[in-house]
Amino acid sequence: MKWILDVQRGEDGDCFIQLNEEILEQSGLKEGDKIKWVDNLDGSFTIMNADDMEGYVLTSEIFNNETNRFAKIYKSLELPDEHIVDMYENDNLMVSRKITRHTEDYAADCVDNWVMCYGEFAQ
């Protein structure tokens, strides 16, 4: 299921989106869930429950103590060429990306760039 939602701005200046009952029911999300925005790398985002990676299995975690960065790679149980890469800095989730039509090695290269601060992830 896909929805297009308008980003709204609150009185405090913070941005938010309103999830209606249909979205909550179809997505399995509920009030109070911690969510993450997964960049689909095509101008769209997927909203996922940050604590429940249903449909995915964790395949690897990579740490770099020098940069205080680490990342997790999740592989889709349904689509063999789809991965979610969660990138953390100082234990805070900074970026989530959906990598499709690529191997797990490709996803691992993205993680290496993140933890080593290379390319687009340079500080």
C-alpha positions in Angstrom: 0.0 0.0 0.0 1.3 3.5 -0.8 0.1 6.9 0.4 1.2 10.4 -0.4 1.2 12.6 2.7 1.7 16.3 3.1 4.4 17.4 5.5 2.9 20.0 7.9 4.6 22.5 10.1 3.6 22.9 13.8 3.4 26.1 15.7 6.9 25.3 17.1 8.3 25.1 13.6 8.8 21.3 13.7 7.6 19.3 10.8 5.2 16.3 11.0 2.9 14.1 9.0 -0.6 13.0 10.1 -1.1 9.2 9.9 -4.8 8.5 9.5 -6.6 5.3 10.8 -6.3 3.6 7.4 -2.5 4.0 7.4 -2.2 2.8 11.0 -4.3 -0.2 10.3 -2.7 -1.2 7.0 0.9 -0.6 8.3 0.5 -2.2 11.7 1.8 1.0 13.3 0.2 2.3 16.5 0.4 5.5 18.5 3.6 5.5 20.6 5.6 3.3 18.1 9.1 4.4 17.4 9.3 4.9 13.6 12.2 5.4 11.1 12.2 7.0 7.7 13.8 4.7 5.1 15.2 6.6 2.1 14.1 4.6 -1.0 16.7 6.6 -3.0 14.0 7.6 -5.6 12.6 10.7 -3.8 10.3 8.7 -1.6 10.5 7.3 1.9 9.1 4.2 3.6 8.0 4.6 7.2 8.8 1.5 9.3 8.5 0.5 12.9 12.1 1.0 14.2 11.8 -1.8 16.7 10.2 -4.4 14.5 11.9 -5.3 11.2 9.1 -7.7 10.1 9.9 -9.3 6.8 13.7 -8.7 7.2 16.5 -10.6 8.8 19.6 -9.0 10.3 22.6 -10.3 8.3 25.5 -8.2 9.6 26.6 -5.4 11.9 29.8 -3.3 11.3 31.4 -1.1 14.0 34.2 1.5 13.9 35.2 2.7 17.3 37.4 5.5 15.8 34.5 7.2 14.1 31.8 6.1 16.7 29.8 4.9 13.7 28.1 1.5 13.1 25.6 0.1 10.8 23.2 -2.9 10.4 22.3 -4.7 7.2 18.9 -6.3 7.0 17.9 -8.6 4.1 14.4 -8.9 2.8 12.9 -12.4 3.4 10.8 -12.0 0.2 13.0 -10.1 -2.2 16.6 -11.5 -2.4 18.0 -8.2 -3.9 16.5 -5.8 -1.3 18.3 -4.7 1.8 17.7 -2.0 4.5 20.9 -0.4 5.8 20.6 1.4 9.2 23.5 3.8 9.9 24.2 5.0 13.4 26.5 7.6 14.9 27.1 7.7 18.7 24.2 5.2 19.1 21.7 7.5 17.2 20.1 6.3 14.0 21.2 8.8 11.4 20.2 7.3 8.1 18.2 4.3 6.8 18.4 3.3 3.2 16.5 0.8 1.1 18.9 -0.7 -1.4 17.2 -2.7 -4.1 18.4 -4.6 -7.2 21.8 -5.1 -5.6 23.7 -7.8 -3.7 24.5 -7.8 0.0 28.1 -7.0 -1.0 26.8 -3.7 -2.5 25.0 -2.9 0.8 28.2 -3.8 2.7 30.1 -1.3 0.5 27.6 1.4 1.6 28.2 0.5 5.2 31.9 0.6 4.8 31.7 4.1 3.4 29.5 5.1 6.3 31.6 3.7 9.1 34.9 5.0 7.5 33.4 8.5 6.7 34.2 8.1 3.0 32.5 9.8 0.0 29.1 11.3 0.6 29.4 10.3 4.3 32.6 12.3 4.9 32.4 14.6 7.9 
